[in-house]
Amino acid sequence: MKFVDTTDYIKTPALFTPFTIVHFYSGIIGFIAIKYLYPKMSFFNIFWLFILLHTLYEVKDLLCYNEWICVNIFNSCSDLDNSYINSIGDTIAAMLGLVIAPSLVSKITDRYCANAILSFFFMWFIFASNKAG
């Protein structure tokens, strides 16, 4: 296992990859989006809701451990070769982003929320199209 690497695979796991940055940013964006939708929600509840949603995403990454699911549902395992070690690293990064978000964000307006979400998808697209991590 590597601590940091440019790629992550089941046979050569890495805790953190370049895509870890996207997960960190998803924590910030997650806070912004949830706080925008539910302005009275406490940070404690936002934290647990986001962790639940992020964990569901990571479960999708871990489906590669079941070859039947890869072949019969996704028709391939090539894009699902992710290690559980990397899922832990991605979750840590997302949690860190979520924890620092309140200190970065003071007021969430419609435009601020929309720009934040668009910037997240733009960042994700850049990293995904370059196969970073």
Secondary structure, DSSP 4 states (H G I P E B T S, - for coil): -EEE-S---SSS-EEE-TTHHHHHHHHHHHHHHHHHH-TT--HHHHHHHHHHHHHHHHHHHHGGG-HHHHHHTSS-SGGG---HHHHHHHHHHHHHHHHHHHHH-S---HHHHHHHHHHHHHHHHHHHHTT--
